[in-house]
Amino acid sequence: MITPAVRTLATELTGDDLPAYVYDLAALRAHARAVRDALPPGLELYYAAKANPAPAVLQALAPHVTGYEVASGGEVEHVRTTVPGAPLAFGGPGKTEGELRRALTLGVERFHVESEQELRLLAWVAQDAGIPAVDVLLRVNLPVAGDELGGAALAMGGRPSPFGLDPEAVERCLPLLSADSGSPLRLRGIHAHLASGLDAPAQVAVAAAIADWAAKLSGRHGLGLTEVNVGGGMGVDYAHPDRRFDWAAYGQGMADLALRHPGLTLRIEPGRALTVHCGWYVTEVLDIKHSGGEAFAVVRGGTHHLRTPATKQHDQPFQVLPMDTGNTGNTGNTGNTGNTGDPGDTWTRPWARPAVRAEPVTLVGQLCTPKDVLASRIPVEELRVGDRVAFAMAGAYAWNISHHDFLMHPRPGFHYLEE
């Protein structure tokens, strides 16, 4: 449900101020604190900055996370500047020489190495820069598909993948990290991010498979590994926005896993599950019409601002905020009850206010493509031209993953609420 602070701002903004992203930072802090409290004390919590790198979001999370996972040179620079001194783990495939050099200069604490080529490149860059020691985790693509990844919304491993090293490739890399190799790289542990969209029991099962494999690898080769990063991907259900990932069950499962591996520091790197519920994409209805017996509502903006529903093929959950034109300060297509005879009618146009009542409606944006759909055939009690629509669960993989400049529509506003 929309928070009171977001609702107030959403109805006070003028039509010309829309669309707008509105983030409730107080709600974000409360959620992050609850997540941290649900996890065992020794487990390290890194936030995957790719989910939402807005400075206000990164800073709001700072007291509740151990560090940040970054996946590009740009993210390294951005997060280091925004949250100075916070530990960083640099992951992602295809790291360039320039990115690695800059990350070393900025003192990145951990590197998640994706391939033998990247391992050799990082060692060469570090030696050339005169850096005596660089801590690395090898990212492994473990064959734990089957039932363990059966419920995944997005599988990143457990099958042929551009991400990470196959187990046998990890074995081949070990000589490059031995004390006799002269490499400045120090192998601290294993990283694996195998899937997204798993519930708590499935996440714990996958984490156990990763930790068990890492412990066996360490014992077999006498590596003395001390860290295992089991990734993120905690399930987020857009079809049921009131359902949340069970952090309490996950925390208990991870506490039990830590007891099985007392010598290992366990680390997770959630992104979407930390921030998705703190953001709303607020817009207004510009037009309503019927085509082929179906109702369509055209809203300001669209999937060039909020790409997630088109990418994931889901309906973005939303809430209708009825509007009175007298409250908007805008002379555009806004109003309250239109030419319907309701008390307080302020519709000023010389025609009836378009509306749909008690029927399904498809909400689309302003783009010239049939794929610009935010939600399809959703039943509504009433929706009128000029009403506001607040799309929930827009706090992660929303603006930052969208194709902003298509058709050159205005960019949305951004509002960060502290209380």
Backbone hydrogen bonds in HBPLUS format (Angstrom, degrees):
<---DONOR---> <-ACCEPTOR-->    atom                        ^
c    i                          cat <-CA-CA->   ^        H-A-AA   ^      H-
h    n   atom  resd res      DA  || num        DHA   H-A  angle D-A-AA Bond
n    s   type  num  typ     dist DA aas  dist angle  dist       angle   num
A0007-ARG N   A0003-THR O   2.95 MM   4  6.22 165.5  1.97 161.4 166.0     1
A0008-THR N   A0004-PRO O   2.98 MM   4  6.15 163.5  2.00 151.9 155.6     2
A0009-LEU N   A0005-ALA O   3.23 MM   4  6.44 170.8  2.24 147.1 149.0     3
A0010-ALA N   A0006-VAL O   2.84 MM   4  5.93 161.7  1.88 154.1 160.2     4
A0011-THR N   A0007-ARG O   3.11 MM   4  6.30 144.9  2.24 148.4 155.3     5
A0012-GLU N   A0008-THR O   3.12 MM   4  6.28 130.0  2.38 139.9 153.6     6
A0012-GLU N   A0009-LEU O   3.07 MM   3  5.00 133.9  2.29  96.1 109.3     7
A0013-LEU N   A0009-LEU O   3.06 MM   4  6.15 146.6  2.17 159.0 162.7     8
A0017-ASP N   A0014-THR O   2.88 MM   3  5.15 147.6  1.99 106.1 116.6     9
A0018-LEU N   A0015-GLY O   3.12 MM   3  5.34 163.1  2.15 109.6 114.3    10
A0413-GLY N   A0019-PRO O   3.07 MM 394  6.56 155.5  2.14 137.5 140.3    11
A0020-ALA N   A0282-VAL O   2.86 MM 262  5.22 149.7  1.95 147.8 156.5    12
A0282-VAL N   A0020-ALA O   2.76 MM 262  5.22 166.6  1.78 167.5 162.8    13
A0021-TYR N   A0413-GLY O   2.78 MM 392  6.05 167.6  1.80 154.0 151.3    14
A0415-HIS N   A0021-TYR O   2.89 MM 394  6.20 147.8  2.00 153.0 163.5    15
A0022-VAL N   A0280-TRP O   2.87 MM 258  5.26 162.2  1.90 153.6 159.4    16
A0280-TRP N   A0022-VAL O   2.88 MM 258  5.26 148.4  1.98 145.2 155.6    17
A0023-TYR N   A0415-HIS O   2.84 MM 392  6.19 164.1  1.86 161.9 167.1    18
A0417-LEU N   A0023-TYR O   2.81 MM 394  6.04 170.7  1.82 179.2 177.3    19
A0024-ASP N   A0278-CYS O   2.89 MM 254  5.35 161.8  1.93 157.9 161.3    20
A0028-LEU N   A0024-ASP O   3.05 MM   4  6.36 150.7  2.14 142.9 151.9    21
A0025-LEU N   A0417-LEU O   2.86 MM 392  5.64 141.2  2.01 146.5 158.9    22
A0029-ARG N   A0025-LEU O   2.88 MM   4  6.08 163.0  1.90 148.9 152.3    23
A0030-ALA N   A0026-ALA O   3.05 MM   4  6.27 161.1  2.09 147.0 152.2    24
A0031-HIS N   A0027-ALA O   2.98 MM   4  6.16 157.3  2.03 146.7 152.7    25
A0032-ALA N   A0028-LEU O   2.87 MM   4  6.09 169.2  1.89 157.8 160.7    26
A0033-ARG N   A0029-ARG O   2.90 MM   4  6.02 156.0  1.95 148.1 154.9    27
A0034-ALA N   A0030-ALA O   3.02 MM   4  6.22 154.6  2.08 142.2 149.0    28
A0035-VAL N   A0031-HIS O   2.91 MM   4  6.20 155.7  1.97 153.6 160.4    29
A0036-ARG N   A0032-ALA O   2.95 MM   4  6.17 166.9  1.97 149.6 152.9    30
A0037-ASP N   A0033-ARG O   2.94 MM   4  6.13 157.5  1.99 147.8 154.2    31
A0038-ALA N   A0034-ALA O   3.05 MM   4  6.21 135.2  2.26 138.5 149.6    32
A0038-ALA N   A0035-VAL O   3.07 MM   3  5.15 130.3  2.33  97.7 111.2    33
A0039-LEU N   A0036-ARG O   3.24 MM   3  5.39 147.6  2.35 101.9 110.9    34
A0043-LEU N   A0040-PRO O   3.07 MM   3  5.63 158.6  2.12 120.3 126.8    35
A0044-GLU N   A0266-LEU O   2.91 MM 222  6.31 165.7  1.93 156.4 156.6    36
A0268-ILE N   A0044-GLU O   2.92 MM 224  6.35 157.9  1.97 165.6 170.4    37
A0066-THR N   A0045-LEU O   2.60 MM  21  5.14 153.0  1.67 145.9 154.1    38
A0046-TYR N   A0268-ILE O   2.88 MM 222  6.04 170.8  1.89 157.6 159.6    39
A0047-TYR N   A0067-GLY O   3.01 MM  20  6.51 154.8  2.08 139.9 139.8    40
A0069-GLU N   A0047-TYR O   2.82 MM  22  5.80 161.4  1.85 129.5 135.4    41
A0048-ALA N   A0270-PRO O   2.99 MM 222  5.73 164.0  2.02 126.1 130.5    42
A0051-ALA N   A0048-ALA O   3.11 MM   3  6.12 165.4  2.13 130.9 133.4    43
A0049-ALA N   A0069-GLU O   3.01 MM  20  6.01 153.7  2.08 156.6 162.6    44
A0052-ASN N   A0049-ALA O   3.22 MM   3  5.74 131.0  2.47 113.6 122.9    45
A0397-TYR N   A0051-ALA O   2.71 MM 346  5.07 162.5  1.74 143.9 147.7    46
A0057-VAL N   A0054-ALA O   2.93 MM   3  5.27 123.7  2.25 109.2 123.9    47
A0058-LEU N   A0054-ALA O   2.98 MM   4  6.29 164.0  2.01 161.8 166.8    48
A0059-GLN N   A0055-PRO O   2.94 MM   4  6.07 163.4  1.97 153.6 158.0    49
A0060-ALA N   A0056-ALA O   3.00 MM   4  6.05 147.9  2.11 135.9 144.6    50
A0061-LEU N   A0057-VAL O   3.12 MM   4  6.32 146.7  2.24 148.2 155.9    51
A0062-ALA N   A0059-GLN O   3.27 MM   3  5.09 137.5  2.46  93.0 104.5    52
A0064-HIS N   A0061-LEU O   2.83 MM   3  5.51 154.4  1.89 129.2 137.6    53
A0068-TYR N   A0087-PRO O   2.95 MM  19  6.42 155.6  2.01 156.1 162.4    54
A0089-ALA N   A0068-TYR O   2.98 MM  21  6.38 149.1  2.08 153.9 158.9    55
A0070-VAL N   A0089-ALA O   2.88 MM  19  6.09 164.1  1.91 154.1 159.0    56
A0091-GLY N   A0070-VAL O   2.78 MM  21  6.08 164.7  1.80 172.6 170.5    57
A0076-VAL N   A0072-SER O   2.96 MM   4  6.27 154.1  2.03 147.6 155.2    58
A0077-GLU N   A0073-GLY O   3.03 MM   4  6.31 167.9  2.05 153.5 154.7    59
A0078-HIS N   A0074-GLY O   2.93 MM   4  6.06 166.6  1.94 149.6 154.0    60
A0079-VAL N   A0075-GLU O   2.87 MM   4  5.83 173.8  1.88 151.9 154.0    61
A0080-ARG N   A0076-VAL O   3.01 MM   4  5.95 159.6  2.05 147.0 153.6    62
A0081-THR N   A0077-GLU O   3.03 MM   4  6.13 151.9  2.11 144.6 151.8    63
A0082-THR N   A0078-HIS O   2.88 MM   4  6.04 155.7  1.94 147.4 155.0    64
A0083-VAL N   A0079-VAL O   2.83 MM   4  5.70 168.3  1.84 152.2 155.1    65
A0086-ALA N   A0083-VAL O   3.19 MM   3  5.89 165.0  2.21 141.8 143.2    66
A0110-ARG N   A0088-LEU O   3.18 MM  22  6.46 145.7  2.30 153.1 158.0    67
A0090-PHE N   A0110-ARG O   2.84 MM  20  6.16 166.4  1.85 149.8 148.3    68
A0112-HIS N   A0090-PHE O   2.83 MM  22  5.89 175.0  1.83 144.8 146.2    69
A0100-LEU N   A0096-THR O   2.99 MM   4  6.27 161.5  2.02 153.4 158.2    70
A0101-ARG N   A0097-GLU O   2.92 MM   4  6.16 161.3  1.95 153.5 158.6    71
A0102-ARG N   A0098-GLY O   3.03 MM   4  6.20 163.4  2.06 148.2 152.6    72
A0103-ALA N   A0099-GLU O   2.88 MM   4  6.03 157.8  1.93 148.2 154.9    73
A0104-LEU N   A0100-LEU O   2.95 MM   4  6.14 156.1  2.01 148.9 154.5    74
A0105-THR N   A0101-ARG O   2.99 MM   4  6.23 155.9  2.05 145.6 152.6    75
A0106-LEU N   A0102-ARG O   2.93 MM   4  6.17 148.2  2.03 146.7 155.2    76
A0108-VAL N   A0103-ALA O   3.04 MM   5  5.51 174.3  2.04 155.4 155.6    77
A0107-GLY N   A0104-LEU O   3.09 MM   3  5.06 157.5  2.14 101.2 107.8    78
A0111-PHE N   A0135-ASP O   3.16 MM  24  6.53 141.7  2.31 141.2 152.5    79
A0137-LEU N   A0111-PHE O   2.88 MM  26  6.21 156.7  1.94 157.2 159.3    80
A0113-VAL N   A0137-LEU O   2.85 MM  24  6.17 155.9  1.90 162.9 169.6    81
A0139-ARG N   A0113-VAL O   2.92 MM  26  5.76 174.4  1.93 154.9 155.3    82
A0119-LEU N   A0115-SER O   2.99 MM   4  6.24 149.7  2.09 142.2 150.9    83
A0120-ARG N   A0116-GLU O   2.96 MM   4  6.23 162.1  1.99 154.5 157.9    84
A0121-LEU N   A0117-GLN O   2.92 MM   4  6.14 156.9  1.97 147.9 155.0    85
A0122-LEU N   A0118-GLU O   2.88 MM   4  6.01 164.6  1.91 150.0 153.6    86
A0123-ALA N   A0119-LEU O   3.08 MM   4  6.27 162.9  2.11 147.8 152.4    87
A0124-TRP N   A0120-ARG O   2.97 MM   4  6.13 159.3  2.02 147.2 153.1    88
A0125-VAL N   A0121-LEU O   2.87 MM   4  6.08 164.0  1.90 155.1 159.3    89
A0126-ALA N   A0122-LEU O   2.92 MM   4  6.04 162.6  1.95 149.6 154.6    90
A0127-GLN N   A0123-ALA O   2.97 MM   4  6.14 160.0  2.01 147.8 153.1    91
A0128-ASP N   A0124-TRP O   2.93 MM   4  6.09 160.9  1.97 147.7 153.5    92
A0129-ALA N   A0125-VAL O   2.93 MM   4  6.10 142.6  2.07 143.4 153.6    93
A0131-ILE N   A0126-ALA O   2.91 MM   5  5.15 163.0  1.94 157.2 154.7    94
A0130-GLY N   A0127-GLN O   3.05 MM   3  5.01 152.9  2.13  99.7 108.1    95
A0134-VAL N   A0184-PRO O   2.86 MM  50  5.98 148.1  1.96 146.5 145.9    96
A0186-ARG N   A0134-VAL O   2.70 MM  52  5.84 160.0  1.74 156.7 156.6    97
A0136-VAL N   A0186-ARG O   2.91 MM  50  5.96 165.4  1.93 156.1 154.8    98
A0188-ARG N   A0136-VAL O   2.85 MM  52  5.81 171.0  1.85 165.9 169.1    99
A0138-LEU N   A0189-GLY O   3.15 MM  51  6.67 148.9  2.25 153.4 147.5   100
A0191-HIS N   A0138-LEU O   2.94 MM  53  5.80 166.9  1.96 131.9 132.1   101
A0165-LEU N   A0139-ARG O   2.76 MM  26  6.04 154.7  1.82 137.8 144.1   102
A0140-VAL N   A0191-HIS O   2.84 MM  51  6.27 151.1  1.92 167.9 176.7   103
A0141-ASN N   A0165-LEU O   2.68 MM  24  5.42 164.5  1.70 140.2 140.8   104
A0144-VAL N   A0142-LEU O   2.94 MM   2  5.61 133.3  2.16 104.7  91.0   105
A0148-GLU N   A0145-ALA O   3.04 MM   3  5.68 114.6  2.49 153.3 152.7   106
A0149-LEU N   A0145-ALA O   3.28 MM   4  4.99 146.6  2.40 114.9 120.2   107
A0150-GLY N   A0147-ASP O   3.21 MM   3  4.82 159.6  2.25  97.1 102.9   108
A0152-ALA N   A0149-LEU O   3.09 MM   3  5.32 167.1  2.11 117.5 119.1   109
A0153-ALA N   A0196-SER O   2.71 MM  43  5.66 137.8  1.89 143.7 156.8   110
A0154-LEU N   A0196-SER O   3.13 MM  42  5.02 152.0  2.21 138.5 136.8   111
A0196-SER N   A0154-LEU O   2.72 MM  42  5.02 143.2  1.86 142.6 154.7   112
A0156-MET N   A0194-LEU O   2.71 MM  38  4.67 150.9  1.79 118.0 125.3   113
A0157-GLY N   A0194-LEU O   2.99 MM  37  4.30 135.3  2.20 133.9 120.8   114
A0169-ALA N   A0166-ASP O   2.86 MM   3  5.15 127.0  2.15 107.3 122.4   115
A0170-VAL N   A0166-ASP O   3.03 MM   4  6.44 146.1  2.15 153.9 164.5   116
A0171-GLU N   A0167-PRO O   3.22 MM   4  6.59 155.9  2.28 146.6 151.9   117
A0172-ARG N   A0168-GLU O   3.17 MM   4  6.47 147.0  2.28 136.5 144.9   118
A0173-CYS N   A0169-ALA O   3.09 MM   4  6.34 134.5  2.30 140.1 151.7   119
A0173-CYS N   A0170-VAL O   3.04 MM   3  5.14 132.0  2.28  98.8 112.2   120
A0174-LEU N   A0171-GLU O   3.34 MM   3  5.48 144.4  2.48  99.6 108.8   121
A0176-LEU N   A0173-CYS O   2.95 MM   3  5.46 135.2  2.15 114.3 126.6   122
A0177-LEU N   A0174-LEU O   2.92 MM   3  5.23 157.4  1.97 112.6 120.2   123
A0178-SER N   A0175-PRO O   3.42 MM   3  5.18 168.9  2.44  99.0 102.1   124
A0181-SER N   A0178-SER O   3.09 MM   3  5.35 154.5  2.16 106.3 114.1   125
A0226-THR N   A0188-ARG O   3.00 MM  38  5.87 154.0  2.07 156.8 162.4   126
A0227-GLU N   A0188-ARG O   3.17 MM  39  5.93 139.3  2.35 144.8 144.3   127
A0190-ILE N   A0227-GLU O   3.17 MM  37  6.59 143.7  2.30 145.0 146.8   128
A0229-ASN N   A0190-ILE O   2.87 MM  39  6.30 161.4  1.90 156.9 162.6   129
A0192-ALA N   A0229-ASN O   2.90 MM  37  6.30 148.2  2.00 159.0 169.2   130
A0197-GLY N   A0233-GLY O   2.74 MM  36  5.47 138.2  1.91 124.0 135.9   131
A0198-LEU N   A0233-GLY O   3.36 MM  35  6.67 147.8  2.47 167.9 169.9   132
A0235-GLY N   A0198-LEU O   2.79 MM  37  4.68 145.7  1.90 154.5 143.4   133
A0203-GLN N   A0199-ASP O   2.87 MM   4  6.06 157.5  1.92 157.6 165.2   134
A0204-VAL N   A0200-ALA O   2.95 MM   4  6.18 160.8  1.99 157.6 161.9   135
A0205-ALA N   A0201-PRO O   2.99 MM   4  6.23 157.2  2.04 146.2 152.6   136
A0206-VAL N   A0202-ALA O   2.96 MM   4  6.21 159.8  2.00 151.7 156.3   137
A0207-ALA N   A0203-GLN O   2.91 MM   4  6.10 161.9  1.94 149.5 155.0   138
A0208-ALA N   A0204-VAL O   2.86 MM   4  6.08 153.8  1.93 149.0 156.0   139
A0209-ALA N   A0205-ALA O   3.06 MM   4  6.33 153.3  2.13 143.9 150.7   140
A0210-ILE N   A0206-VAL O   3.03 MM   4  6.33 157.1  2.08 152.4 158.2   141
A0211-ALA N   A0207-ALA O   2.90 MM   4  6.12 171.3  1.91 155.6 157.8   142
A0212-ASP N   A0208-ALA O   2.85 MM   4  5.87 163.5  1.87 149.7 154.9   143
A0213-TRP N   A0209-ALA O   3.06 MM   4  6.10 158.1  2.11 139.5 145.6   144
A0214-ALA N   A0210-ILE O   2.93 MM   4  6.16 162.0  1.96 152.5 157.7   145
A0215-ALA N   A0211-ALA O   2.92 MM   4  6.10 159.6  1.97 150.3 155.7   146
A0216-LYS N   A0212-ASP O   3.05 MM   4  6.27 157.6  2.10 147.7 153.3   147
A0217-LEU N   A0213-TRP O   2.93 MM   4  6.18 160.4  1.96 151.9 157.5   148
A0218-SER N   A0214-ALA O   2.90 MM   4  6.09 162.4  1.93 151.0 155.7   149
A0219-GLY N   A0215-ALA O   2.92 MM   4  6.13 161.4  1.96 147.6 152.6   150
A0220-ARG N   A0216-LYS O   2.86 MM   4  5.94 158.3  1.91 149.9 156.0   151
A0221-HIS N   A0217-LEU O   3.17 MM   4  6.31 149.6  2.27 146.8 153.0   152
A0222-GLY N   A0218-SER O   2.79 MM   4  5.50 111.5  2.27 139.4 155.1   153
A0223-LEU N   A0218-SER O   2.91 MM   5  4.68 150.8  2.00 131.7 138.1   154
A0265-THR N   A0226-THR O   2.73 MM  39  5.97 161.4  1.76 140.7 145.7   155
A0228-VAL N   A0265-THR O   2.98 MM  37  6.26 156.8  2.03 162.0 159.2   156
A0267-ARG N   A0228-VAL O   2.95 MM  39  6.16 145.4  2.07 154.3 153.1   157
A0230-VAL N   A0267-ARG O   2.92 MM  37  6.30 151.4  2.00 177.3 169.4   158
A0269-GLU N   A0231-GLY O   3.04 MM  38  5.04 163.6  2.07 105.8 108.7   159
A0240-HIS N   A0237-ASP O   3.26 MM   3  5.43 144.2  2.39 100.1 109.6   160
A0243-ARG N   A0240-HIS O   2.92 MM   3  5.64 162.1  1.95 125.3 131.2   161
A0247-TRP N   A0245-PHE O   2.98 MM   2  5.79 121.0  2.34 112.3  95.9   162
A0250-TYR N   A0246-ASP O   3.03 MM   4  6.27 162.2  2.06 150.9 156.7   163
A0251-GLY N   A0247-TRP O   2.77 MM   4  5.83 159.6  1.81 145.1 151.0   164
A0252-GLN N   A0248-ALA O   3.03 MM   4  6.27 156.2  2.08 146.7 152.5   165
A0253-GLY N   A0249-ALA O   2.97 MM   4  6.20 159.5  2.01 148.0 153.8   166
A0254-MET N   A0250-TYR O   2.87 MM   4  6.12 155.4  1.93 153.4 160.2   167
A0255-ALA N   A0251-GLY O   2.90 MM   4  6.07 144.4  2.02 141.3 151.3   168
A0256-ASP N   A0252-GLN O   3.01 MM   4  6.29 155.9  2.07 148.2 153.8   169
A0257-LEU N   A0253-GLY O   3.00 MM   4  6.26 150.7  2.08 140.4 148.9   170
A0258-ALA N   A0254-MET O   2.90 MM   4  6.10 152.0  1.98 143.2 150.2   171
A0259-LEU N   A0255-ALA O   3.17 MM   4  6.47 146.1  2.29 142.1 150.3   172
A0260-ARG N   A0256-ASP O   3.28 MM   4  6.64 138.0  2.47 138.2 148.8   173
A0260-ARG N   A0257-LEU O   3.04 MM   3  5.13 128.3  2.32  97.2 111.0   174
A0261-HIS N   A0257-LEU O   3.20 MM   4  6.54 132.2  2.44 140.7 153.5   175
A0261-HIS N   A0258-ALA O   3.14 MM   3  5.09 133.9  2.37  94.0 106.5   176
A0264-LEU N   A0261-HIS O   3.09 MM   3  5.65 170.3  2.10 123.8 126.6   177
A0274-LEU N   A0271-GLY O   3.03 MM   3  5.56 149.2  2.13 114.3 123.4   178
A0275-THR N   A0271-GLY O   3.41 MM   4  6.74 153.8  2.49 153.4 160.4   179
A0276-VAL N   A0272-ARG O   2.88 MM   4  5.24 160.0  1.92 158.6 158.1   180
A0278-CYS N   A0275-THR O   3.06 MM   3  5.57 163.1  2.09 119.6 125.0   181
A0395-GLY N   A0276-VAL O   3.03 MM 119  3.87 151.1  2.11 122.2 119.1   182
A0394-ALA N   A0279-GLY O   2.95 MM 115  4.66 164.4  1.97 132.5 127.2   183
A0281-TYR N   A0391-PHE O   2.92 MM 110  4.98 156.6  1.97 140.9 147.3   184
A0391-PHE N   A0281-TYR O   2.86 MM 110  4.98 171.1  1.87 143.4 140.4   185
A0283-THR N   A0389-VAL O   2.96 MM 106  5.41 160.8  2.00 150.9 157.1   186
A0389-VAL N   A0283-THR O   2.87 MM 106  5.41 159.2  1.91 139.2 142.6   187
A0300-ARG N   A0284-GLU O   3.05 MM  16  5.86 153.3  2.12 159.3 167.3   188
A0285-VAL N   A0387-ASP O   2.94 MM 102  5.67 156.1  1.99 163.0 170.8   189
A0386-GLY N   A0285-VAL O   2.90 MM 101  5.17 160.7  1.94 134.9 141.2   190
A0286-LEU N   A0298-VAL O   2.69 MM  12  5.57 158.3  1.73 156.6 164.5   191
A0287-ASP N   A0298-VAL O   3.25 MM  11  5.06 152.3  2.33 137.3 139.9   192
A0298-VAL N   A0287-ASP O   2.79 MM  11  5.06 159.7  1.83 142.9 149.9   193
A0289-LYS N   A0296-PHE O   2.95 MM   7  5.43 159.0  1.99 153.4 160.2   194
A0296-PHE N   A0289-LYS O   2.77 MM   7  5.43 158.9  1.81 170.0 173.1   195
A0291-SER N   A0294-GLU O   2.80 MM   3  5.30 155.1  1.86 150.1 157.7   196
A0294-GLU N   A0291-SER O   2.99 MM   3  5.30 163.7  2.01 113.0 118.3   197
A0362-THR N   A0295-ALA O   2.99 MM  67  6.32 160.3  2.03 139.9 144.4   198
A0297-ALA N   A0362-THR O   2.89 MM  65  6.12 163.7  1.92 152.9 155.1   199
A0364-VAL N   A0297-ALA O   2.90 MM  67  6.19 165.8  1.92 161.0 165.3   200
A0299-VAL N   A0364-VAL O   2.87 MM  65  6.21 165.5  1.89 163.7 167.0   201
A0366-GLN N   A0301-GLY O   2.89 MM  65  5.87 153.8  1.96 171.4 176.4   202
A0305-HIS N   A0302-GLY O   3.02 MM   3  5.70 160.2  2.06 116.9 123.3   203
A0306-LEU N   A0302-GLY O   3.07 MM   4  6.25 151.8  2.15 138.2 146.9   204
A0310-ALA N   A0307-ARG O   3.06 MM   3  5.61 121.9  2.41 116.2 130.1   205
A0311-THR N   A0307-ARG O   3.01 MM   4  6.17 158.8  2.06 157.2 163.5   206
A0312-LYS N   A0308-THR O   2.83 MM   4  5.87 176.3  1.83 167.1 167.5   207
A0313-GLN N   A0309-PRO O   2.85 MM   4  5.31 114.9  2.28 126.6 139.0   208
A0314-HIS N   A0309-PRO O   3.12 MM   5  4.88 145.0  2.25 125.1 135.2   209
A0316-GLN N   A0374-LEU O   2.89 MM  58  5.81 171.9  1.89 166.4 164.8   210
A0392-ALA N   A0317-PRO O   2.81 MM  75  5.57 144.3  1.93 137.3 149.1   211
A0319-GLN N   A0390-ALA O   2.95 MM  71  5.27 141.9  2.10 129.9 141.6   212
A0390-ALA N   A0319-GLN O   2.94 MM  71  5.27 171.4  1.95 156.8 158.1   213
A0321-LEU N   A0388-ARG O   2.78 MM  67  4.86 176.8  1.78 143.5 142.6   214
A0388-ARG N   A0321-LEU O   2.96 MM  67  4.86 159.9  2.00 154.6 148.0   215
A0327-ASN N   A0324-ASP O   2.82 MM   3  5.61 167.1  1.84 127.9 132.3   216
A0328-THR N   A0325-THR O   3.28 MM   3  5.36 163.0  2.31 106.8 111.8   217
A0334-THR N   A0332-GLY O   2.75 MM   2  5.75 128.2  2.02 115.8  99.3   218
A0385-VAL N   A0354-PRO O   3.06 MM  31  5.74 161.4  2.10 154.3 155.4   219
A0356-VAL N   A0383-LEU O   2.88 MM  27  5.41 151.3  1.96 150.4 159.9   220
A0383-LEU N   A0356-VAL O   2.95 MM  27  5.41 148.8  2.05 154.0 158.2   221
A0358-ALA N   A0381-GLU O   2.90 MM  23  4.46 147.2  2.01 106.5 117.2   222
A0380-VAL N   A0359-GLU O   3.26 MM  21  5.91 153.6  2.33 125.2 129.1   223
A0361-VAL N   A0378-ILE O   2.94 MM  17  5.24 148.8  2.04 118.7 124.2   224
A0378-ILE N   A0361-VAL O   2.92 MM  17  5.24 160.1  1.96 137.9 131.7   225
A0363-LEU N   A0375-ALA O   2.83 MM  12  5.28 147.4  1.93 150.6 161.3   226
A0374-LEU N   A0363-LEU O   2.91 MM  11  5.63 163.6  1.94 156.1 161.1   227
A0375-ALA N   A0363-LEU O   3.43 MM  12  5.28 155.3  2.49 140.4 140.2   228
A0365-GLY N   A0372-ASP O   3.12 MM   7  5.59 156.0  2.18 140.3 145.3   229
A0372-ASP N   A0369-THR O   3.18 MM   3  5.78 166.5  2.20 120.3 121.8   230
A0373-VAL N   A0371-LYS O   2.82 MM   2  5.47 136.6  2.01 104.5  91.5   231
A0387-ASP N   A0384-ARG O   3.00 MM   3  5.56 167.2  2.02 136.0 138.1   232
A0401-ILE N   A0398-ALA O   3.32 MM   3  5.61 153.6  2.39 106.5 113.9   233
A0402-SER N   A0399-TRP O   3.15 MM   3  5.34 169.2  2.16 115.0 117.7   234
A0408-MET N   A0405-ASP O   2.99 MM   3  4.93 156.1  2.05 114.4 120.7   235
